[in-house]
Every structure is written in C-alpha cells, then in structure tokens.
Amino acid sequence: MDKGHLKWVGHSTDLSTSSIAFSSLEEFNLFSQVQIQEISGSISTEVKEDVNPESDCIHVSEGVEYVIEGELRKEGRVEPTVYKHYAAFAGWFITIVTCISAISMQTSRNGNDLWLSYWVDTTGSSHKGYPTSFYLVVLCIFCIINSLLTLTRAFSFAFGGLRAAIHVHDSLLKKLIDAPINFFDQTPSGRILNRLSSDLYTIDDALPFILNILLANFVGLLGIAIVLSYVQIMFLLLLLPFWYIYSKLQFYYRSTSRELRRLDSTSRSPIYASFTETLDGSSTIRAFRSEDFFMARFIGSVTLYQRTSYSEIIASLWLSLRLQLLAAFVISFVAVMAVIGSQGNFPINMGSPGLVGLALSYAAPIVSLLGSFLSSFTETEKEMVSVERVLQYMDIPREELHGSQPIEPNWPRQGQIEFQNVTLRYMPSLPAALKDISFTIAGGMQVGIVGRTGAGKSSILNAIFRLNPICQGSILVDGIDINDVSLRYLRSHFAVVPQSPFLFEGSLRSNLDPFQENDDFKIWKALEKCHVKEEIKAAGGLDIHVKESGMSFSVGQRQLLCLARALLKSSKVLCLDECTANVDTQTASKLQNAIASKCRGMTVITIAHRISTVLKMDNIFILDQGILVEQGNPQVLLQDELSRFSSFAKASTTSFA
C-alpha cells in the first residue's frame, strides 16, 4: 500500500523481483540485514529457555479478589444526612428563607379564606357589618401578601436548586479528577457515566421541581388540618386514626418504591456500560461475528431495567386507589358532622354556615392533595437516591496533590532518576508488579526497558508518575524524593507519550500546545521532527478541528502527534511507552533517529516491545516478573550469547525468518 493505493500483490518471496522499488527490506523487518547477520553470527542456535516475548503472562495466585466489585446499593430509607447535604449544597440561608416563605404563603391563603367566610356570615346576619369596601381592601391586602410570598418562595427555590446543582456537579467532577488511578481500574465507566448523566440530570431538573411540590403539599395539608380542626372540633377525633392508616399506607408504599428506584438506578448502569463497550469494540465484535451475543446481553440489561420501571408504575396505581377511598371517607365524615351539627343535637358548636362551607370546600380537594403529598414525598425520596449515589463518590480518596518539600521552578535540572529498592503492588491481593528494584539513570541518558508481557515495564512509568503508590523504597529525581514533590508539579514537569494515544476534541493547536507556550514555528518544527508535518499541512494546518478522541487521525498519526506534544513540552525527562507501536518500521526508524539526535541532553525512558527500538540506546534494562534481571549497553549485550537480551533478539530474528 502507498498513500491509499494498492501498489503490488504477490508472495513475499517474490518481493525482490517486483518492479516496485523499496528503499530496503528493513521497511518490513525488525532488523536491518546487517543487524541480522551480526546477531546470527554471535548467538548460538540453542536457546536454553523459551524466548517468545509474548509467552509469559502475569499468573495471579488463587484466592485473589475481583478487581471490579459489584455496585454498592443502599437499603432502607434515605438517611436524613442526605437531605442535610442537599440543603448545604443549596445554602442554609436559602433553605430557611424558602421554608419560612412557604409557611407564610399558606398562612396568608388560609387567612384569606377565613376572611371570606367571616364576610359571608356577617352579610347574612341581622347586625350591621362593615362596608363592602372594607372587606375588599382586606382581601386585596391578603392577595398582595400572598403574591409576594409566592414570588419569594419561587425565586428562592429556583435559586437554591440551581446553586445545589452547580455545587454537586463541581464537587463530583473535582472528586473524580482527583481520584487515584486504582479507582478507575476498579470502577466500570458505565457507573461513572451513570452518575454524571442520569443522577446529575435528576438533581439538576427533577429534584428541585418535586421538592417544590412536596413543600407546597405539606404546608397545604397542614393548613387544611388546622382549618378543619378550628371549624369542626369533632375532626380532631378522626385525626388520630386517619393519621395512623395514612402513615401505614405511605410507609408500605415508600419502602417499596424507594427500593424500586434504587434497583432502577443500579440496573441502568449496565446499559451504559454495555452500550459504550459495544461501540468501542464494534470492529472486534464484527470480526468474531459475536453480534448476537452482545445484542442479547444488551437486550437483557434493557429488559431488567424495564421490569423495575413497570413495577414503579404498578406501585403508584396501588397507592392511588387506597388514597381515594381514604379521602372519600374524610369528606363523608365532615359532611355528616355538618348535617348533625345543624340540628343542634350536640352541645358543641359545629360552626357557622360560612365556616361549614369553608370546611366542605377544604375537605373536597383532600383526595388529590393527600395523593399528591404522598406521591411527591415518595418521588422526593426516590429522587434523593440520586443525591445519595452522588454522595457515595464524594468519599472517594483523593491523590495527595501537595508536596512537603518546596521545589525550584526549573526542576529537574539534570534528569537523573534513581530507584532504591522499589516495590509496587496494584492491589493487596495481587502479586507485586515491581519487586525490590534498584537502578540509576544518569541525567541525559537514553535507556530502554524491555521484557516479556507482564514483566513490569509500564509499572516503571506508573511509579515515576505516581499513578500507583509504591509499597516500599523510594524514587529520587535529581536527589529529591518524588513523594515529597507536589503531584501536579511532578507530572507537569515530565513529558510522556502513552501507549494509547489520546487527542481532545478541539483545534489541533490546542491539543499540541494547550497552554499556548509556543509559537507556530516551534509547533511546525516539532511536527517535522515527528514526520507528520506534510499530513497536517494537507489536512488544513494547525487550526483544523480534531474530532472526539482524535478520530480525525489514524492511530499511528495520533501517536506521532502525542510525541510532538511531548517534544514541545521541553521537559528534562521524556517517557515513551512504545510510541512507535502503531507506525510503520521505516517511520519508526526515522523517529528513533530523531529522538536520538534531537533529544540529546534529555533523559529518555523508552518502554519497548520491538528489540530494534532500543538498539541505539545508551543503556537497557531487562525485566522479568517484576525483577530487574539484566542491564547494560545493548550492543555489548548482543555479543554475549548468554544474555537475556541476545535471547530476545535471536527469538525476534527467528520469528521473522
């Protein structure tokens, strides 16, 4: 293939006779022919051990804990501390103002109704009352006060809900950004996405709305109970059994619906996780023709979620029927007491006609108000589950961002790195990834780290960047223990090209130089060093828009752009986690030459899977199951047929042959 065109088809043995000109067969080989001859002449054909670089894996001992734990789901009622935290997010002053304005608003509304009842009674009586204008003025005063209090409650609720939503979002995002790496290793992305999408949407939109309804219903019911008790004293006899039956109903319904909501939130996470995994691995799924398996798994997750949603609807209908029966009994009791009281059979005054009418008008909407109150209370508790779930992530342990030792601005000066008896373990139940490793990298030296899969190569970089805390030992950079250095300062002064290159959505310029510290000339120079300048010019220059995750470019191009970003950082320490894994051999050879020549004076640490990547390094380290088994100059080690490195090189050459 050449620039998207098919140039030649045939067997590899006929390649040399083809009319297509190649610079050398090195483009398809791990070594040049000269290197192969040198290695073949110096290494015996017998290898004492299996030298396949990919043959070994990490063998986890029996009884190891699962890395990914099941999602935590609380049971029982939502604790009062959850409401307290939400009130704190909204602000205690706003919370108090909202409650006082809601109670005062209901008081003015009940006072308005009582004044109308008094007006009716005085109009129908024989004694002369106040003029009509006086009654109207008092009504207007009640209306104005009620309108002002309603406006105050609405504004304070809207402001408090918005403030709580912003505070929760910022706090959650900050907690996730400062979370240690092992949190993301143990937590599926679907759970995090569920909290950042569904749960935050509930807190932003649904929770303030339903809380407002709950508060209105509560003060409304309180006002009705007070007015009915004032109008008909016999209503107090009904209040106790009525409250007992009502509390039993609401307790039974709330406990059921609350757990259904928790099941709903928990069953939603596998849908997000399955959908994301299927999108990311769509090419692999199609290659193995496993579409039916993943579709069945996704449909199973959706079906489980629909069951919980359907159960919530059925529980609401169950409650609605019983509340209507209960409210109908209350209305009948008030009406019967009014009729009996009008006959004068009770020594207790049952109220004037105006008050009796007011009592009946208050008892009529009690059906809907009772149902609305319990529904809003239950919905509030269910929506509070989202706050409860977010608060679980508020307890994530943070990385230690601040250092105990002040560091000069241009640290590190030499770039000398020293490992002193370093042991690293990702989890207590897992075997050590690095076992008592000690070595020294002089400032300005270019070293390579090689080994079989699972040997601990990437763990070296994890330890340097403090992505995972070391169990014992220390790592010194220019004589300073990195554990005493501020974490953000440490990482910002080292440059790295990860094994999985990543670009952010935005302009290419912002990806290469996010802090705008370099001019265009330096940026183009870095792109030229990485042999990607012409492709960027053809694509439109530095202002082209990079799609999400850098999908505008191939994996190899993304790797080259990440290398250019690292070179622009001008750090004294450059870490390369197989930065040429996704580029062709010819471009990889040019990049290695560029790194060898342009990065002189920098300490370069290269994690290598290709042996040819480290042949020109100053020094190499050979790791095996977390132990440093060999180190030295690669050219010297090649001449030693008993060395591990020469065995790797021989295996690589034999594999190609």
C-alpha positions as CSV (number, residue, x, y, z in Angstrom):
1,M,0.0,0.0,0.0
2,D,1.2,3.5,-0.8
3,K,-0.9,6.6,0.1
4,G,-4.1,4.7,-0.1
5,H,-3.3,2.9,-3.4
6,L,-2.6,-0.8,-3.9
7,K,0.9,-0.9,-5.5
8,W,1.8,-4.6,-5.6
9,V,0.2,-8.0,-4.8
10,G,2.1,-11.3,-4.5
11,H,4.1,-13.7,-2.3
12,S,6.7,-12.2,0.0
13,T,9.4,-14.3,-1.6
14,D,8.8,-12.6,-5.0
15,L,9.1,-9.2,-3.5
16,S,12.7,-8.6,-4.5
17,T,11.9,-9.3,-8.2
18,S,9.0,-6.9,-8.3
19,S,9.1,-3.7,-10.2
20,I,8.1,-1.8,-7.1
21,A,11.1,-0.1,-5.6
22,F,11.6,-0.1,-1.9
23,S,14.3,1.6,0.0
24,S,15.2,-1.6,1.7
25,L,13.6,-4.7,3.1
26,E,14.1,-3.1,6.5
27,E,10.7,-1.5,6.0
28,F,9.1,-4.9,6.7
29,N,11.7,-6.2,9.1
30,L,12.5,-5.7,12.8
31,F,16.2,-5.5,12.0
32,S,18.4,-4.5,9.0
33,Q,20.1,-7.3,7.2
34,V,23.4,-6.2,8.7
35,Q,22.0,-6.4,12.2
36,I,20.6,-9.9,11.4
37,Q,23.9,-11.1,10.2
38,E,25.7,-9.7,13.3
39,I,23.2,-11.3,15.6
40,S,23.2,-14.6,13.8
41,G,27.0,-14.8,13.9
42,S,27.3,-14.1,17.6
43,I,24.4,-16.1,19.1
44,S,24.2,-19.9,19.2
45,T,21.2,-21.6,17.8
46,E,20.4,-23.2,21.0
47,V,18.4,-21.2,23.5
48,K,18.2,-22.6,27.0
49,E,14.7,-21.2,27.7
50,D,11.6,-20.2,26.0
51,V,12.3,-16.8,24.5
52,N,9.0,-15.9,23.0
53,P,8.4,-12.3,24.2
54,E,4.7,-12.8,24.5
55,S,4.8,-16.3,26.1
56,D,4.6,-15.2,29.7
57,C,1.7,-13.6,31.4
58,I,1.0,-12.5,35.0
59,H,-0.1,-15.6,36.9
60,V,-2.4,-14.5,39.6
61,S,-2.5,-16.6,42.7
62,E,-5.6,-18.4,43.8
63,G,-8.0,-16.6,46.1
64,V,-7.3,-13.2,44.5
65,E,-10.1,-10.7,45.0
66,Y,-12.0,-9.4,41.9
67,V,-10.7,-6.1,40.7
68,I,-14.1,-4.9,39.8
69,E,-16.5,-5.0,42.7
70,G,-20.3,-5.1,42.5
71,E,-22.0,-1.7,42.6
72,L,-23.0,-0.6,46.1
73,R,-26.7,-0.3,46.6
74,K,-28.0,1.0,49.9
75,E,-31.2,-0.3,51.5
76,G,-33.8,1.2,53.7
77,R,-35.0,4.8,53.9
78,V,-32.9,7.6,52.7
79,E,-30.9,8.9,55.6
80,P,-31.5,12.4,57.0
81,T,-27.9,13.3,56.3
82,V,-28.7,13.1,52.6
83,Y,-31.3,15.8,52.9
84,K,-28.9,17.8,55.1
85,H,-26.2,17.6,52.5
86,Y,-28.5,18.8,49.8
87,A,-29.7,21.7,52.0
88,A,-26.0,22.5,52.5
89,F,-25.4,22.4,48.7
90,A,-28.3,24.8,48.2
91,G,-27.2,27.0,51.1
92,W,-28.7,27.1,54.6
93,F,-29.8,30.7,54.3
94,I,-31.8,30.0,51.1
95,T,-33.2,26.8,52.6
96,I,-34.5,28.8,55.7
97,V,-35.9,31.6,53.5
98,T,-37.7,29.1,51.3
99,C,-39.4,27.3,54.3
100,I,-40.4,30.5,56.0
101,S,-41.9,32.0,52.8
102,A,-43.8,28.7,52.1
103,I,-45.4,28.6,55.6
104,S,-46.2,32.3,55.5
105,M,-47.7,32.0,52.0
106,Q,-50.0,29.2,53.2
107,T,-50.9,31.2,56.3
108,S,-52.0,34.2,54.1
109,R,-54.0,31.9,51.9
110,N,-55.9,30.4,54.8
111,G,-56.4,33.8,56.3
112,N,-57.9,35.0,53.0
113,D,-60.4,32.1,53.0
114,L,-61.3,32.6,56.7
115,W,-61.9,36.3,56.0
116,L,-64.3,35.4,53.1
117,S,-66.1,33.0,55.4
118,Y,-66.4,35.8,58.0
119,W,-67.7,38.2,55.3
120,V,-70.4,35.6,54.4
121,D,-71.5,35.2,58.0
122,T,-71.7,38.9,58.7
123,T,-73.6,39.6,55.5
124,G,-76.3,37.0,56.3
125,S,-76.6,38.1,60.0
126,S,-79.1,40.7,61.3
127,H,-76.5,43.1,62.8
128,K,-74.9,45.6,60.6
129,G,-71.3,44.8,59.5
130,Y,-68.5,46.8,57.9
131,P,-69.0,48.4,54.4
132,T,-68.1,46.2,51.4
133,S,-65.1,48.3,50.5
134,F,-63.5,47.4,53.8
135,Y,-63.9,43.7,53.1
136,L,-62.4,44.2,49.6
137,V,-59.4,46.1,50.9
138,V,-58.6,43.4,53.4
139,L,-58.9,40.8,50.6
140,C,-56.6,42.8,48.5
141,I,-54.0,43.0,51.3
142,F,-54.2,39.2,51.7
143,C,-53.8,38.8,47.9
144,I,-50.8,41.1,47.7
145,I,-49.0,39.5,50.7
146,N,-49.7,36.0,49.2
147,S,-48.4,37.0,45.8
148,L,-45.2,38.5,47.3
149,L,-44.6,35.4,49.4
150,T,-45.3,33.1,46.4
151,L,-42.8,35.1,44.4
152,T,-40.2,34.9,47.2
153,R,-40.7,31.1,47.6
154,A,-40.5,30.5,43.8
155,F,-37.3,32.6,43.4
156,S,-35.6,31.1,46.5
157,F,-36.4,27.6,45.4
158,A,-35.2,28.2,41.8
159,F,-32.0,29.8,43.1
160,G,-31.4,27.2,45.7
161,G,-32.0,24.3,43.2
162,L,-29.6,25.9,40.6
163,R,-27.0,26.5,43.3
164,A,-27.2,23.0,44.6
165,A,-27.0,21.5,41.0
166,I,-23.8,23.6,40.3
167,H,-22.3,22.7,43.6
168,V,-23.0,19.0,43.3
169,H,-21.6,18.9,39.7
170,D,-18.4,20.8,40.5
171,S,-17.8,18.7,43.7
172,L,-18.4,15.4,41.9
173,L,-16.2,16.4,38.9
174,K,-13.4,17.6,41.2
175,K,-13.6,14.3,43.2
176,L,-13.3,12.3,40.1
177,I,-10.4,14.3,38.7
178,D,-8.5,14.0,41.9
179,A,-9.4,10.3,42.3
180,P,-6.5,7.8,42.3
181,I,-5.9,5.6,39.2
182,N,-7.0,2.4,41.0
183,F,-10.5,3.9,41.4
184,F,-10.9,3.9,37.7
185,D,-9.4,0.4,37.4
186,Q,-11.9,-0.9,39.9
187,T,-15.0,1.1,38.7
188,P,-16.6,0.4,35.2
189,S,-17.0,3.5,33.1
190,G,-20.7,2.9,32.9
191,R,-21.2,3.6,36.7
192,I,-19.3,6.8,36.4
193,L,-21.2,7.8,33.3
194,N,-24.5,7.0,35.1
195,R,-23.8,9.4,37.9
196,L,-22.5,12.1,35.6
197,S,-25.6,11.8,33.3
198,S,-28.7,10.3,34.8
199,D,-28.1,11.2,38.5
200,L,-26.9,14.7,37.8
201,Y,-29.8,15.3,35.5
202,T,-32.2,14.2,38.3
203,I,-30.5,16.7,40.7
204,D,-30.5,19.4,38.1
205,D,-34.1,19.1,36.8
206,A,-36.4,16.7,38.6
207,L,-35.4,17.1,42.2
208,P,-36.0,20.8,42.7
209,F,-39.3,20.6,40.9
210,I,-40.6,17.7,43.0
211,L,-39.2,19.3,46.2
212,N,-41.2,22.4,45.5
213,I,-44.4,20.4,45.0
214,L,-43.6,18.5,48.3
215,L,-43.2,21.7,50.3
216,A,-46.4,23.2,48.8
217,N,-48.4,20.0,49.5
218,F,-47.0,19.7,53.1
219,V,-47.9,23.3,54.1
220,G,-51.3,22.9,52.2
221,L,-52.2,19.8,54.2
222,L,-51.0,21.5,57.4
223,G,-53.3,24.5,56.7
224,I,-56.3,22.2,55.9
225,A,-55.8,20.2,59.1
226,I,-55.7,23.4,61.2
227,V,-58.7,25.0,59.5
228,L,-60.8,21.8,59.8
229,S,-59.9,21.4,63.4
230,Y,-60.9,25.1,64.0
231,V,-64.2,24.8,62.1
232,Q,-65.3,21.4,63.4
233,I,-63.8,20.3,66.7
234,M,-65.0,16.7,66.0
235,F,-62.5,16.4,63.3
236,L,-59.8,16.0,65.9
237,L,-61.4,12.6,66.8
238,L,-60.8,11.5,63.3
239,L,-57.4,12.9,63.0
240,L,-55.6,10.2,65.1
241,P,-57.0,7.0,63.3
242,F,-56.8,8.8,60.0
243,W,-53.1,9.6,60.5
244,Y,-52.4,6.0,61.6
245,I,-54.0,4.5,58.5
246,Y,-52.3,7.0,56.3
247,S,-48.9,6.5,57.8
248,K,-49.2,2.7,57.3
249,L,-50.1,3.2,53.7
250,Q,-47.3,5.7,53.0
251,F,-44.7,3.6,54.9
252,Y,-45.5,0.5,52.9
253,Y,-45.5,2.3,49.6
254,R,-42.4,4.4,50.3
255,S,-40.3,1.4,51.3
256,T,-41.3,-0.4,48.1
257,S,-40.9,2.5,45.7
258,R,-37.6,3.6,47.3
259,E,-36.0,0.2,46.7
260,L,-37.5,0.1,43.2
261,R,-35.8,3.4,42.4
262,R,-32.5,2.1,43.7
263,L,-32.9,-1.0,41.6
264,D,-33.8,1.3,38.7
265,S,-30.6,3.3,39.1
266,T,-28.5,0.2,39.5
267,S,-30.0,-1.6,36.5
268,R,-29.3,1.5,34.4
269,S,-25.5,1.3,34.8
270,P,-25.1,-2.0,32.8
271,I,-27.0,-0.4,29.9
272,Y,-24.5,2.5,29.7
273,A,-21.5,0.2,30.1
274,S,-22.7,-2.4,27.5
275,F,-23.5,0.4,25.0
276,T,-20.2,2.1,25.4
277,E,-18.2,-1.2,25.2
278,T,-20.1,-2.3,22.1
279,L,-19.4,1.0,20.4
280,D,-15.7,0.9,21.3
281,G,-15.3,-2.8,20.3
282,S,-17.6,-2.9,17.3
283,S,-14.9,-3.8,14.9
284,T,-13.8,-6.7,17.1
285,I,-17.4,-7.9,17.7
286,R,-17.9,-8.0,13.9
287,A,-14.6,-9.7,13.3
288,F,-15.6,-12.5,15.6
289,R,-19.2,-12.5,14.5
290,S,-20.5,-12.1,18.0
291,E,-23.2,-9.5,17.2
292,D,-26.0,-11.8,18.5
293,F,-24.2,-12.4,21.9
294,F,-23.7,-8.7,22.6
295,M,-27.2,-7.8,21.3
296,A,-28.7,-10.4,23.6
297,R,-26.7,-9.1,26.6
298,F,-27.8,-5.5,25.8
299,I,-31.4,-6.6,25.5
300,G,-31.2,-8.5,28.8
301,S,-29.9,-5.3,30.5
302,V,-32.8,-3.3,29.0
303,T,-35.4,-5.9,29.9
304,L,-34.2,-5.8,33.6
305,Y,-34.4,-2.1,33.6
306,Q,-38.0,-2.1,32.1
307,R,-39.1,-4.6,34.8
308,T,-38.2,-2.1,37.6
309,S,-39.8,0.8,35.7
310,Y,-43.0,-1.2,35.2
311,S,-43.1,-2.2,38.9
312,E,-42.8,1.5,39.9
313,I,-45.9,2.3,37.8
314,I,-47.9,-0.6,39.3
315,A,-47.0,0.6,42.8
316,S,-48.2,4.1,42.1
317,L,-51.6,2.8,40.9
318,W,-51.9,0.7,44.0
319,L,-51.4,3.7,46.2
320,S,-53.8,5.9,44.2
321,L,-56.8,3.6,44.7
322,R,-56.3,3.4,48.5
323,L,-55.9,7.2,48.9
324,Q,-59.1,7.9,47.0
325,L,-61.0,5.6,49.4
326,L,-59.5,7.2,52.4
327,A,-60.2,10.8,51.2
328,A,-63.8,9.9,50.4
329,F,-64.3,8.8,54.0
330,V,-62.9,12.1,55.3
331,I,-65.3,14.1,53.1
332,S,-68.3,12.0,54.2
333,F,-67.3,12.5,57.9
334,V,-67.2,16.3,57.5
335,A,-70.5,16.4,55.6
336,V,-72.3,14.2,58.2
337,M,-70.9,16.2,61.1
338,A,-72.1,19.4,59.5
339,V,-75.6,18.0,59.0
340,I,-75.8,16.6,62.6
341,G,-74.4,19.8,64.0
342,S,-77.0,21.9,62.2
343,Q,-79.8,20.1,64.1
344,G,-78.5,21.3,67.4
345,N,-78.1,17.8,68.8
346,F,-74.6,18.5,70.0
347,P,-73.7,20.9,72.9
348,I,-70.6,21.7,71.0
349,N,-71.0,24.4,68.3
350,M,-70.2,22.9,64.9
351,G,-69.5,26.3,63.3
352,S,-71.4,28.9,61.4
353,P,-72.7,28.3,57.8
354,G,-69.8,30.1,56.3
355,L,-67.3,28.0,58.3
356,V,-69.1,24.8,57.4
357,G,-69.0,25.7,53.7
358,L,-65.3,26.5,54.1
359,A,-64.8,23.1,55.8
360,L,-66.5,21.3,52.9
361,S,-64.6,23.2,50.3
362,Y,-61.3,22.3,52.2
363,A,-62.3,18.6,52.5
364,A,-63.2,18.3,48.8
365,P,-59.7,18.6,47.4
366,I,-58.2,16.5,50.2
367,V,-58.3,13.4,47.9
368,S,-55.9,14.9,45.3
369,L,-53.9,16.7,48.0
370,L,-53.3,13.6,50.0
371,G,-52.3,11.6,46.9
372,S,-50.1,14.5,45.7
373,F,-48.4,14.8,49.0
374,L,-47.6,11.1,49.4
375,S,-46.6,10.9,45.7
376,S,-44.4,13.9,45.9
377,F,-42.9,12.7,49.2
378,T,-42.2,9.3,47.7
379,E,-40.9,10.8,44.5
380,T,-38.7,13.2,46.5
381,E,-37.2,10.2,48.4
382,K,-36.7,8.4,45.1
383,E,-35.0,11.4,43.6
384,M,-32.9,11.8,46.7
385,V,-31.5,8.4,45.8
386,S,-29.5,10.3,43.1
387,V,-28.1,12.6,45.8
388,E,-27.3,9.5,47.9
389,R,-25.5,7.9,44.9
390,V,-23.5,11.0,44.2
391,L,-22.5,11.4,47.8
392,Q,-21.0,7.9,47.6
393,Y,-18.5,9.3,45.2
394,M,-17.8,12.3,47.5
395,D,-16.0,9.9,49.7
396,I,-13.5,8.8,47.1
397,P,-10.0,9.0,48.5
398,R,-8.0,11.8,46.8
399,E,-4.5,11.7,45.5
400,E,-2.0,13.6,47.6
401,L,-1.6,16.7,45.5
402,H,0.5,18.8,47.7
403,G,4.2,18.1,48.4
404,S,6.0,18.6,51.7
405,Q,9.2,20.0,50.1
406,P,9.4,23.2,48.1
407,I,10.9,22.7,44.6
408,E,12.7,25.2,42.4
409,P,10.9,26.2,39.2
410,N,13.4,24.6,36.8
411,W,13.5,21.2,38.5
412,P,14.7,18.8,37.3
413,R,18.0,20.2,36.0
414,Q,19.9,17.1,35.1
415,G,17.1,14.5,34.9
416,Q,18.9,11.8,37.0
417,I,16.5,9.1,38.1
418,E,17.3,6.6,40.9
419,F,15.2,3.7,42.0
420,Q,16.0,2.5,45.5
421,N,14.5,-0.9,46.5
422,V,11.2,0.0,44.9
423,T,8.3,-2.5,45.3
424,L,4.9,-1.7,43.7
425,R,1.7,-3.7,44.1
426,Y,-1.5,-2.7,42.4
427,M,-3.8,-4.4,44.9
428,P,-3.0,-6.2,48.2
429,S,-4.4,-9.4,46.7
430,L,-2.3,-9.2,43.5
431,P,1.4,-10.2,43.2
432,A,4.0,-7.4,43.2
433,A,4.4,-5.8,39.8
434,L,7.9,-4.5,40.8
435,K,10.0,-6.4,43.3
436,D,12.8,-4.6,45.1
437,I,14.1,-2.9,42.0
438,S,17.2,-0.7,42.2
439,F,18.9,1.2,39.3
440,T,20.2,4.6,38.4
441,I,19.7,6.5,35.1
442,A,22.2,9.3,34.7
443,G,20.9,12.7,33.5
444,G,20.7,13.0,29.7
445,M,21.0,9.2,29.2
446,Q,18.6,7.4,26.8
447,V,17.5,4.0,28.2
448,G,15.2,1.3,27.1
449,I,13.1,-1.1,29.2
450,V,12.3,-4.5,27.7
451,G,10.8,-7.7,28.9
452,R,8.0,-10.2,28.3
453,T,4.3,-9.3,28.7
454,G,3.6,-8.6,32.3
455,A,7.3,-8.2,33.2
456,G,6.6,-4.8,34.8
457,K,7.8,-2.4,32.1
458,S,4.8,0.0,32.3
459,S,4.9,-0.2,36.0
460,I,8.2,1.7,35.9
461,L,6.4,4.7,34.4
462,N,3.5,4.3,36.8
463,A,5.9,4.5,39.7
464,I,7.7,7.6,38.3
465,F,4.4,9.5,37.7
466,R,3.0,8.2,41.0
467,L,-0.1,6.8,39.3
468,N,0.1,4.0,41.8
469,P,1.7,4.3,45.2
470,I,4.8,2.2,45.8
471,C,4.8,-0.2,48.8
472,Q,8.4,0.4,49.8
473,G,11.6,2.0,48.6
474,S,12.0,5.5,47.1
475,I,12.4,7.1,43.7
476,L,14.8,10.1,43.5
477,V,14.9,12.6,40.7
478,D,18.0,14.9,40.9
479,G,18.4,13.7,44.5
480,I,14.8,14.7,45.6
481,D,12.3,12.0,46.6
482,I,9.3,12.4,44.3
483,N,7.0,11.5,47.3
484,D,7.9,14.9,48.7
485,V,7.0,16.7,45.5
486,S,3.6,18.1,44.7
487,L,1.9,15.6,42.5
488,R,0.7,18.1,39.8
489,Y,4.1,19.8,39.8
490,L,5.8,16.4,39.3
491,R,3.6,15.4,36.4
492,S,3.6,18.8,34.8
493,H,7.5,18.7,34.6
494,F,7.7,15.3,33.0
495,A,6.8,14.6,29.3
496,V,5.1,11.3,28.4
497,V,3.8,9.6,25.3
498,P,1.3,6.9,26.5
499,Q,0.8,3.5,24.9
500,S,-2.8,4.5,23.9
501,P,-2.5,8.0,22.3
502,F,-5.4,10.4,23.0
503,L,-6.4,13.7,21.5
504,F,-9.1,16.0,22.8
505,E,-11.9,17.5,20.8
506,G,-10.9,21.0,19.6
507,S,-8.3,22.5,17.4
508,L,-5.0,20.7,16.7
509,R,-3.1,23.7,18.0
510,S,-4.9,23.4,21.4
511,N,-4.0,19.7,21.5
512,L,-0.3,20.3,20.8
513,D,0.1,23.4,22.9
514,P,-2.8,23.6,25.4
515,F,-1.2,26.4,27.5
516,Q,-0.2,28.4,24.4
517,E,3.5,28.5,25.4
518,N,5.0,28.0,21.9
519,D,4.7,29.9,18.6
520,D,3.8,28.4,15.3
521,F,7.4,28.0,14.2
522,K,8.2,25.7,17.2
523,I,5.0,23.7,16.7
524,W,5.7,23.1,13.0
525,K,9.3,22.2,13.9
526,A,8.1,19.5,16.3
527,L,5.7,18.2,13.7
528,E,8.6,18.0,11.2
529,K,10.7,16.0,13.7
530,C,7.8,13.5,14.1
531,H,7.4,13.3,10.3
532,V,3.8,14.3,10.3
533,K,4.2,17.9,9.1
534,E,3.1,17.3,5.5
535,E,-0.1,15.4,6.5
536,I,-1.1,18.3,8.8
537,K,-0.5,20.8,6.1
538,A,-2.6,18.8,3.6
539,A,-5.4,18.5,6.2
540,G,-5.6,22.3,6.7
541,G,-3.0,23.4,9.2
542,L,-2.9,23.9,13.0
543,D,-6.5,25.2,13.2
544,I,-8.2,22.0,11.9
545,H,-10.8,20.6,14.2
546,V,-9.9,17.3,15.9
547,K,-12.9,15.1,16.5
548,E,-13.7,13.3,19.7
549,S,-10.9,11.1,20.9
550,G,-8.8,12.1,17.8
551,M,-10.9,10.1,15.4
552,S,-9.9,12.5,12.6
553,F,-6.5,10.7,12.5
554,S,-5.3,7.1,12.4
555,V,-3.8,5.5,15.5
556,G,-0.3,5.9,14.1
557,Q,-0.9,9.6,13.4
558,R,-2.3,10.2,16.9
559,Q,0.8,8.6,18.3
560,L,3.0,10.9,16.3
561,L,1.0,13.9,17.4
562,C,1.3,12.9,21.0
563,L,5.1,12.6,20.5
564,A,5.1,16.1,19.0
565,R,3.2,17.4,22.1
566,A,5.7,15.8,24.4
567,L,8.6,17.3,22.5
568,L,7.0,20.8,22.7
569,K,7.0,20.5,26.5
570,S,10.8,20.8,26.6
571,S,11.0,18.7,29.7
572,K,14.2,17.2,31.0
573,V,12.6,13.8,31.4
574,L,10.8,12.2,28.4
575,C,9.0,8.9,28.9
576,L,7.9,6.9,25.8
577,D,5.6,3.9,26.3
578,E,6.2,2.2,22.9
579,C,5.5,5.4,21.0
580,T,6.2,3.7,17.6
581,A,4.0,0.7,18.1
582,N,1.4,1.9,15.5
583,V,3.7,3.3,12.8
584,D,5.5,1.5,10.0
585,T,9.1,0.4,10.5
586,Q,10.6,3.0,8.2
587,T,8.9,5.9,10.0
588,A,9.7,4.3,13.4
589,S,13.4,4.2,12.3
590,K,13.3,7.9,11.4
591,L,11.6,8.7,14.7
592,Q,14.2,6.8,16.6
593,N,17.0,8.7,14.8
594,A,15.1,12.0,15.6
595,I,14.8,11.1,19.3
596,A,18.5,10.0,19.4
597,S,19.7,13.3,17.8
598,K,17.1,15.9,18.9
599,C,16.7,14.8,22.4
600,R,20.3,14.9,23.4
601,G,20.6,16.2,27.0
602,M,17.2,14.8,27.9
603,T,16.7,11.7,30.0
604,V,14.6,9.4,27.7
605,I,13.0,6.3,29.1
606,T,11.5,4.0,26.4
607,I,9.2,1.1,27.0
608,A,10.0,-1.2,24.1
609,H,8.3,-4.2,22.6
610,R,10.4,-4.1,19.4
611,I,14.0,-5.0,20.0
612,S,15.1,-2.7,17.2
613,T,13.7,0.2,19.1
614,V,16.4,0.0,21.8
615,L,19.4,-1.0,19.8
616,K,20.8,2.6,19.7
617,M,20.0,3.4,23.3
618,D,22.8,4.1,25.8
619,N,21.6,1.5,28.2
620,I,18.8,-1.0,28.6
621,F,17.0,-2.8,31.5
622,I,15.6,-6.3,31.2
623,L,12.7,-7.1,33.5
624,D,11.2,-10.5,34.2
625,Q,8.2,-10.8,36.5
626,G,8.9,-7.5,38.2
627,I,12.6,-8.2,38.8
628,L,15.5,-6.4,37.2
629,V,17.4,-9.4,35.8
630,E,19.8,-7.6,33.4
631,Q,21.1,-4.2,32.4
632,G,23.8,-2.8,30.2
633,N,24.7,-1.4,26.7
634,P,22.6,-3.1,24.1
635,Q,25.5,-3.6,21.6
636,V,27.6,-5.2,24.4
637,L,24.7,-7.5,25.5
638,L,24.1,-8.6,21.9
639,Q,27.6,-10.0,21.8
640,D,27.0,-12.1,24.9
641,E,25.2,-15.2,23.8
642,L,24.2,-16.0,27.4
643,S,22.5,-12.7,28.0
644,R,18.7,-12.3,28.1
645,F,18.8,-9.5,25.6
646,S,20.6,-11.6,23.0
647,S,18.0,-14.3,23.5
648,F,15.2,-11.9,22.9
649,A,17.0,-10.6,19.8
650,K,17.5,-14.1,18.5
651,A,13.9,-15.0,19.1
652,S,12.8,-11.9,17.2
653,T,15.0,-12.7,14.2
654,T,13.9,-16.4,14.2
655,S,10.3,-15.3,14.4
656,F,10.7,-13.1,11.3
657,A,12.6,-15.7,9.4
